Amino acid sequence: MKLVIRGGRVVDPANRVDAILDVVIENGKVVQVGRDAGRRLAGPGGKGGGEVEVVEAEGLVVCPGFIDLHVHLREPGQEYKETIASGTRAAARGGFASVCCMPNTEPPNDTRSVTDYILERAERDGLVNVFPVGCISRGRKGEELAEIGELVEAGCIGLSDDGSPVMDSLVMRRAMEYASMFNIPVMPHSEDAALAHGGVIHEGRVATELGLRGIPSAAEAVMVARDLLLAELTGCHLHVLHVSAAESVRLIREAKARGVRVTCEATPHHFTLTEEAVRGFRVAAKMNPPLRAAEDLQAIREGLADGTIDAIATDHAPHALVDTEVEFDYAAFGIVGLETAVGLVLTELVGKGALGLADAVAKLTINPARIVRLPGKGHLGVGAEADVTLLDLGREWQVEVTGFSSKGRNSPFQGWRLTGKPVGTIVDGRVVWSEAAAPADRPAGESGPRA
């Protein structure tokens, strides 16, 4: 099949393109991008036919397929929270053509057999590309290294013990040395467990008023500082997950200036919400790292604007009701994010002038692709893998968790009104999600891609 995406505004930061163009796809690859490039293939009526499918994208933004560097798909072992099938449906609906899944499954992804299982299930049940991240240490205990060479050979694109910090600095040094040999990033959970000391919310005024144990910003920043020094020592590529503290942003900015191989990501909840969202003991706003103070949020936005923060990732962490309908202290950390992230980026960053559209798209496409070394993804150049995200920048919609494709409902954004939404996701040249194919999800008269 050939696929023609006609008349959309193509925004491809990797190739510095922002223009009304057609995109022609064949055999899962981009073969042509240009004005009226698809006219002949679309035929006299412009509707294609035979082996040609036409997506009318007039009024929409056509981007390289979005890549989420930080997703918890929960399978194997916690299928009651999420599965590869449900998680990738949520990703497609949220505009993500690729996701990198974290290894804190049960059992953890610390052996080839678990990686093989994830990739086999993704091939069978997944709607989008799934790239596994392997464990740094056996069992995510931080005591001895996992079989890193075996994990890379099986298909892991990075190393992380996400959810658990590697407190032993020698173990982290050795992990970075091995990762450098295989040219993959180390993606640690930056938290000093002793400083965090069982906290459940940011250490600040709100924690004091609610009588909750706090996690200071220093718990993150101390580990970021250590890992930056180790990355400088080993030459490893360090990718800092879910940056939340102003101190961390400053440390990363300074390290980049002196040439350390470091990249980092921020989540939509950390650039839209503060510790105030936890008032009322709202479990939906409990996450790790926690929502922090207003000055931390501002630092995250400034880091996104000046390039210190390279990527936007969701840290999609679905939970079942049994994990969240309990007292705040005992509730699980984490929120779902795949289906709200792009709307929040477009509303809170692009819509409010904090970030230009091309910069925002870059942090969801080419930057993540470079971080985990996926050269065929993140751009729409000729020969690129045919992953595409379609956006309706004017689409106004309301977050309704009961309509999520994810099994998780734990979102602090329930009821938020957003402007801008993914309306189509194409993976390997196939339309895997389209609002046009889901009319019940769209009020009459609202736009979407027409295939």
Secondary structure as UniProt FT lines:
FT   STRAND          2..12
FT   HELIX           13..15
FT   STRAND          17..26
FT   TURN            27..28
FT   STRAND          29..34
FT   TURN            35..38
FT   HELIX           39..42
FT   TURN            44..45
FT   TURN            50..51
FT   STRAND          52..56
FT   TURN            58..59
FT   STRAND          61..64
FT   STRAND          66..71
FT   TURN            75..77
FT   TURN            79..81
FT   HELIX           84..93
FT   TURN            94..95
FT   STRAND          96..101
FT   HELIX           112..125
FT   STRAND          129..132
FT   HELIX           138..140
FT   HELIX           148..154
FT   TURN            162..163
FT   HELIX           169..182
FT   HELIX           193..196
FT   TURN            197..198
FT   STRAND          201..202
FT   HELIX           205..210
FT   STRAND          214..215
FT   HELIX           217..234
FT   STRAND          238..240
FT   HELIX           246..257
FT   TURN            258..259
FT   STRAND          262..266
FT   HELIX           268..272
FT   HELIX           275..278
FT   TURN            279..281
FT   HELIX           283..285
FT   HELIX           294..306
FT   STRAND          311..312
FT   HELIX           321..324
FT   HELIX           328..330
FT   TURN            338..340
FT   HELIX           341..344
FT   HELIX           345..350
FT   TURN            351..353
FT   HELIX           357..362
FT   TURN            363..365
FT   HELIX           366..371
FT   TURN            372..373
FT   TURN            375..376
FT   TURN            382..383
FT   STRAND          388..398
FT   HELIX           401..403
FT   TURN            412..415
FT   STRAND          417..427
FT   TURN            428..429
FT   STRAND          430..434
FT   HELIX           435..437
FT   HELIX           439..441
FT   TURN            444..445
//
